[in-house]
Amino acid sequence: MTAQIGTQLVEMLPRLRRFAVSLCGRRDVADDLVQLACEKALANTASFVPGTRFDSWMFRILRNSWIDQLRRRKTEGHTEDVYERPDLVGAQGEADIESKMTLQRVWLAIGELPQDQREVLLLVCIEGHSYKEAAEVLELPIGTVMSRLARARVKIAVQAGIES
């Protein structure tokens, strides 16, 4: 019986989706509504009476699911759909956490650099000085600035685990 209902569900999906869109006016919400109705139908196959119209049964499940959602919204209070608020900035979840952890490892690695390498790194990479300007500030030859910066970058990459 469940296999037969599953086959009929698949055949009915376009009709169910059209009905759901007409109820809620949004395709993304309609897709969720159709999925919910299909889940309910498959979970309650025993309530389908053989010999009756399957499409009527499914449309009733879909409509009742929509009414349940409307009632739930009324009791939830004011909510905003994030899809209608493009101005909201959201978190990237795992990517944000990984970035913060990498940044923390980099800052720890910078703190462990020898003073001469850290000075060059901070002047060039953080303060935005050119190699020439950093060399003038530190009273060093430009080649020394460049080699200290290169060694600092390698140490940070190794210690922070971001070597390429």
Secondary structure, 3 states (H helix, E strand, C coil): CHHHHHHHHHHHHHHHHHHHHHHHCCHHHHHHHHHHHHHHHHHCHHHCCCCCCHHHHHHHHHHHHHHHHHHHHHHHCCCCCHHHCCCCCCCCCHHHHHHHHHHHHHHHHHHCCCHHHHHHHHHHHHCCCCHHHHHHHHCCCHHHHHHHHHHHHHHHHHHHCCCC
